[in-house]
Amino acid sequence: NGLKKRIDLLASMPLEKLDSMALKDIHHKAS
């Protein structure tokens, strides 16, 4: 299941990297 793999990957990431990715994602959607 691709979603579970993605969740596992996100769960294993450091929070600061997660935050910067989330911000980039939000910025990308907003533009």
C-alpha positions in Angstrom: 0.0 0.0 0.0 1.6 3.2 -1.2 -0.1 5.4 1.4 1.1 3.3 4.3 4.6 3.4 2.9 4.4 7.2 2.6 3.0 7.5 6.2 5.9 5.3 7.5 8.4 7.5 5.6 6.9 10.7 7.0 6.8 9.2 10.5 10.6 8.4 10.3 11.5 11.9 9.2 12.9 14.6 11.5 10.2 17.2 12.3 12.1 20.1 10.9 12.4 18.4 7.5 8.7 17.6 7.7 7.9 21.2 8.4 9.9 22.6 5.5 8.4 20.0 3.1 4.9 20.9 4.3 5.6 24.6 3.8 6.9 23.9 0.4 3.9 21.8 -0.4 1.5 24.5 0.8 3.4 27.2 -1.1 3.3 25.1 -4.2 -0.5 24.6 -3.9 -1.0 28.3 -3.3 0.9 29.5 -6.3 
